[in-house]
Structure formats: structure tokens, C-alpha cells
Amino acid sequence: MTNELIWVLVLLLIAILLFTTGKVRMDVVALLVIIAFVLSGTLTLAEATAGFSDPNVLLIAALFVIGEGLVRTGIAYQMGEWLMRAAGKSETRMLIFLMITVAALGAFMSSTGVVAIFIPVVLSVAARMKTSPARLMMPLSFAALISGMMSLVATPPNMVINSELVRDGARGFGFFAVTPIGIMVLIMGIGYMLVARFWLNGNNSDPERERWKRRTFRDLIHDYKLSGRARRLALRPGSPLIGQRLDDLRLRDRYGANVVGIERWRKFRRVMISAGGNTELQQRDVLLVDISANEAGLRQFCSEQLLEPMILRGEYFSEQARDVGMAEVSLIPDSALLGKSLRQVGFRSRYGLNVVGIRRGGEAMTGKLIDEELTLGDILLVIGDWKLIRQLQMQKYNFIVLNLPAEVDDVAPAVSQAPHALFCLALMVAMMLTDQIPNPIAALIACVLMGKFRCIDMESAYRAIHWPSLILIVGMMPFALALQKTGGVELVVRLLMDISGGAGAHMMLLSLFVLCAVIGLFISNTATAVLMAPIAVAAAHEMSVSPYPFAMIVAIAASSAFMTPVSSPVNTLVLAPGGYKFGDFLRLGVPFTLLVMAASVLLVPVLFPF
């Protein structure tokens, strides 16, 4: 073992420890890896940054955009509503339809995005059926992971492994090459979950669950005791508020007033704009204010700031639903916001949304909330621009958006373009099936057409791309090259040959799966695929057999991240809404992983002969 190899292994161990602790963001760790390789001379600058020019990185980015197009046109939410109607009051039927729907949708869009969409659906269904959300959240997570086995573009590990095959001189997998295995695993998963759901704890008599039925703005206002607190206040000529930024005015501290929206004249009509910390007030603005002060305090506020109260009808929020959104948000266990107040976080300045209510222990808190320290289990009611609420769904390190009100169905920004989005998706799949057009180009064509048909705009497209995932892939790719250059891949292959080589190719497949599963306990499935892909191909060459079954077993193992809540973002997302503990994933994940391993080792050589 050379000094260079020891250095690479030490760096890999450090990266795994950082991934495991979560104290440093994964994308930051990936960038530090690139820096370390270049400064140490292990790789050249071109070698360390080669991931930025990898076509699969472009493909993954394009698929994020296509998934956002399905959300903006309302297709994803319509599937959720269909699911609720089809399932009726049967938990068994709901579980089956849920897993099939999530696996199918996840074949063409981010599994993390699919889970974020379906969490409120599952909460709502669980409340209606008077069952524990825990019995449906785990099937949701497992189905999202299985969706990675439904198509070549369903998950980044598939594309990473396919790229390694092409780099080795092989043809690469077809678009639906993995699908037969995915269907088999999905059937197994449904059967397994129909039994295993009874192992999940849940109190069916929990009255709090009644809150998760699909509610409206009016219901949320009632639940958070906001009735009577909303006011419409017009700025009179000469008001000292004119020309001032909201953050500079400190209205919450002085009057207990929180500006949550602004009506402003634009092109001869009033429009509602979101109220961010940097929003500057203008003449003729009408403020939508959530104020905790009594009538005397309200009169003082209006008198000192030259404000004129205006009529606020009961259906005002519903009428403004296209411009002003509401959502319930929960903090995840590792959120950086825990123990901090809204003031310390600078919530409005950071996220552009206003927190107008907090529920703790099932009860709505009253009074000023800005200095209340946030604790695990708190549910925040936020109000503001729908686009910014959607962005919170991408803040998986801090939040999970639990419940979107019924009005969200009417505000899909491009709902009329749903047929065009389906056409773009079908066209992309058709182009990928022909093998005449490279997959990244096919995805880019679909993205451009979605823009042409106004399914998505450029701002939303760039925001839809989950940049930390891309940076993680780009930063982990140098490890594969460094292990190859320093003899690390050869060393691992030799160890595998010593352990399993004499027992035949099937035992090697088993060993590769086990190795992937163990590595996946500590790092993401994407990073696992980056490390294991060259090892699998090299092992196939060492045994003088086809690389396809070896590459496929790694792809399946990388998607089989069922055993811990940190193995994949989809597991982390369902952790809090399902009320799970770490041990719940071990109890259900380990047996199912063993089942998938046994079935894959038997089926893969049949579909991809040695």
C-alpha cells in the first residue's frame, strides 16, 4: 500500500465521518475533497474537476427542472388527489395505490420531490381513516427508494453507474433495463409493507390527527386563533412609513404588528405582493397586517403612522389565494433553527415568509412570537408568496412542509399547461428509448419545450435544481479516479476476489451488494454509487465476465437505502411526520434489504448473463 493510497483512504474516511456527523454540509465536504486532491498533488486540476463536465450531471439537473414542471402544472398534486379518491377508506388499498403511484412518478422526477408532495396527502388520508401516519409514511419512503429502480434516469446512482460503463467502453444500459427488477422489488415491497405496517407504532385515538384533514385558509386561521387579528390598513398621504423598509420599521416590536402582504397599484389594478424584510413601502399601498394588540393599541398604531382601516371580508384570504399562500411547517430533528427565536433566525429576511402562528403540544400559542425559542415538535404557520413556500420544501436540512391548504389546487402557476408538460415528458422518454439521441440532450430538449409551452419559467427552473446534490456528485467523482490511480480499486477487487472469487460470480454479486449496503449506512446512496461503480467494473474484468450484472447489482444496492434515516433524503423527510425513531428503520429496513439482496442476486444474472 503506497503513501498516496493511504492518503486517499484517510481522506475518504474523513469525508465519511463528516457525512455521518452532519456538522458540515455534504456539498461543502465535496468541494473540500476537490481542494484537498489538487493541493496534495494526488490529482491534477483537470482530473479533480472533471465531474463538472460529466454529461450525467447535466442530465440530473435537467430532470430536476422537468420534475418542477410537473409540480407547477399541477400534475403531481392531481395524482395525489386521485390517490385519495381511489383509496376511499381502505388503508390496504391506500398503501397499495400509494406505493405504485410514488414509484411510477419517481421514475421521472426527483424521489425527494415526490415524497415532499405526498407527505401532506398521507397525513390527510391518515386523519380521514383514523389511522396512524406511521403506518403509511414508511411505505411512502420505501416506494420512493424503489422508484430509483424503475428507469435509468430515476435516480442519480443509476446514471453514475451507467456513466462508468460507458467510460469503460461498454454500451451502457437501456432506459428501462432496470425496470423488471424494479417491478419485482415493488411487488415485494407492497407485500412486505402490508404485513410490516403492523410493526410500526401508532396511537389511532390521537385527536391531534384530526388536524391533518385537507383544510382551507379559514380552518388554519381558526386553528391558530388568528380570527380578528387580521387588518387591512391603507397608507395615508404623508405617512412616515412611506419609503421605509419593513425590517427598519420594527413594527412587531413597537406595535405587535406583522405585515404579511401588501396591496399595490400596478397597471391600473391592485395586486398582492409578498412582504419581505427588504420590501419598501410606497404611496397608496394597503397593508395586510396581523396584529396582536387590542383595539386601543390598533388605534394608536393607525394614529401615529397615519393609517386608515379598510374593510376586510371573511373570505379575503381565499380571494387572494393566487397571490398569498399559507402552509404549516415543521422543523426536522437536526434543524439549525432549534433553540433559536424567529428574531435570531431572521426568518422573514432569510426566507421571505412571515410566521403568524406556532402550535406547540397541539395548542396554538398567543402573544408575540418573535422571541419564542423554537423547539422540536413545533408547527409553524407561514404566510407569503407561494413560490417561497415551495422553496421551503427544498430546505430539507431545516424544514418539512407538512400541510398545504385546499386553495393550493387553484394556484398551480401553470395548471392550464398540464397537457403540454405530459407531452414533454412522453417525448423525452421516447427519445431516450430510441438511443439515437443522448439522454442529456433528450432531457434538455424536454426542458426547452417546457419553457416554450410556459410550463416553467427560467427563475423556477434554476431554483428547481438541487445544487447540493450536483456538487456532491461532482465532488465525490475524484475519489473514484484517485482510487484507480493509487491502486485502491485494485486492492478492493483483490480482497473481494480472495473472499468471494473462488465461489463464483453469484457470490461476487452478493459481496458487492453487502459492501454497498454497509457503505450506504454512513454516506448517501449517490456517493456510494460513485465509489462502487469502478470497483464493480474492475471485479468483472478480473473474473473475465460481463460487467453488466456487476454494475446492475451496485445500482440496485445503491437504491436499497432502507436501513437508516440518513441513507437517503427521503428517509429523513418522513422521520418527523411519521414519528419514527432510528430503530424503526433498522427493524423494517434490514429484513427488506436482505430480501431485495437475495432476489437481486438470483434475478440479475438471468436478465444480464455473465
C-alpha positions, 0 to 999 in steps of 0.5 A: 500500500503506497503513501498516496493510497493511504492518503486517499483512504484517510481522506475518504474516511474523513469525508465519511465521518463528516457525512455521518456527523452532519456538522458540515454540509455534504456539498461543502465536504465535496468541494473540500475533497476537490481542494484537498486532491489538487493541493496534495498533488494526488490529482491534477486540476483537470482530473479533480474537476472533471465531474463538472463536465460529466454529461450525467450531471447535466442530465440530473439537473435537467430532470430536476427542472422537468420534475418542477414542471410537473409540480407547477402544472399541477400534475403531481398534486392531481395524482395525489388527489386521485390517490385519495379518491381511489383509496376511499377508506381502505388503508390496504388499498391506500398503501397499495395505490400509494406505493405504485403511484410514488414509484411510477412518478419517481421514475421521472422526477426527483424521489425527494420531490415526490415524497415532499408532495405526498407527505401532506396527502398521507397525513390527510388520508391518515386523519380521514381513516383514523389511522396512524401516519406511521403506518403509511409514511414508511411505505411512502419512503420505501416506494420512493427508494424503489422508484430509483429502480424503475428507469435509468434516469430515476435516480442519480446512482443509476446514471453514475453507474451507467456513466462508468460503463460507458467510460469503460467502453461498454454500451451502457444500459437501456432506459428501462433495463432496470425496470423488471427488477424494479417491478419485482422489488415493488411487488415485494415491497407492497407485500412486505409493507402490508404485513410490516405496517403492523410493526410500526407504532401508532396511537389511532385515538390521537385527536391531534390527527384530526388536524391533518384533514385537507383544510382551507385558509379559514380552518388554519386561521381558526386553528391558530386563533388568528380570527380578528387579528387580521387588518387591512390598513391603507397608507395615508398621504404623508405617512412616515412609513412611506419609503421605509423598509419593513425590517427598519420599521420594527413594527412587531416590536413597537406595535405587535404588528406583522405585515404579511402582504401588501396591496399595490397599484400596478397597471391600473389594478391592485395586486398582492405582493409578498412582504419581505424584510427588504420590501419598501413601502410606497404611496397608496399601498394597503397593508395586510397586517396581523396584529396582536394588540387590542383595539386601543393599541390598533388605534394608536398604531393607525394614529401615529403612522397615519393609517386608515382601516379598510374593510376586510371580508371573511373570505379575503384570504381565499380571494387572494389565494393566487397571490398569498399562500399559507402552509404549516411547517415543521422543523426536522430533528437536526434543524439549525433553527432549534433553540433559536427565536424567529428574531435570531433566525431572521426568518422573514429576511432569510426566507421571505415568509412571515410566521403568524402562528406556532402550535406547540403540544397541539395548542396554538400559542398567543402573544408575540412570537418573535422571541419564542425559542423554537423547539422540536415538535413545533408547527409553524404557520407561514404566510407569503408568496407561494413560490417561497413556500415551495422553496421551503420544501427544498430546505430539507436540512431545516424544514418539512412542509407538512400541510398545504391548504385546499386553495393550493389546487387553484394556484398551480402557476401553470395548471392550464399547461398540464397537457403540454408538460405530459407531452414533454415528458412522453417525448423525452422518454421516447427519445431516450428509448430510441438511443439515437439521441443522448439522454442529456440532450433528450432531457434538455430538449424536454426542458426547452419545450417546457419553457416554450409551452410556459410550463416553467419559467427560467427563475423556477427552473434554476431554483428547481435544481438541487445544487447540493446534490450536483456538487456532491456528485461532482465532488465525490467523482475524484475519489473514484479516479484517485482510487484507480490511480493509487491502486485502491480499486485494485486492492478492493477487487483483490480482497473481494476476489480472495473472499468471494472469487473462488465461489463464483460470480453469484457470490461476487454479486452478493459481496458487492451488494453487502459492501454497498449496503454497509457503505450506504449506512454512513454516506448517501446512496449517490456517493456510494454509487460513485465509489462502487461503480469502478470497483464493480467494473474492475471485479468483472474484468478480473473474473473475465465476465460481463460487467453488466450484472456487476454494475446492475447489482451496485445500482440496485444496492445503491437504491436499497437505502432502507436501513437508516434515516440518513441513507437517503433524503427521503428517509429523513423527510418522513422521520418527523411526520411519521414519528419514527425513531432510528430503530424503526428503520433498522427493524423494517429496513434490514429484513427488506434489504436482505430480501431485495439482496437475495432476489437481486442476486438470483434475478440479475444474472438471468436478465444480464448473463455473465 
